Amino acid sequence: MRDDRIDEASGRTLDQAELRAVELARIRGVDDGSYEEEDFENATRELAGETAPTNSAADEEAHIGLTRDLAEPRSMPGRKTPDMPADDEQEATERLALEGVDAAEREQMLAGQRKKS
């Protein structure tokens, strides 16, 4: 049954409020498509922009878990360390290339000695 009457407080149709009330009931665990008067009132307030949905018990438990345990010591704020200059990329590349050439030369010398033996 569609109800296209406009709610004067929110400017929305009553169908929108009923759909939101069913959603709120579903959030509470009622899955049969019904809702209570409180759900409908919350839905009309939400659609009017008066309030956000209330926090669930699970949200409250999660918030409690985020509070600091007073038995634990406070964390140290730390201190600023001096800035270290970055390596010059060109020099680092040249150094790595030279190391690779040296390693290749050693490998060739070892391979040449193995062939002689």
PyMOL commands that set and color helices and strands:
alter all, ss='L'
color gray80, all
select helices_A, chain A and resi 14-28+37-48+57-66+89-116
alter helices_A, ss='H'
color red, helices_A
deselect
rebuild
show_as cartoon
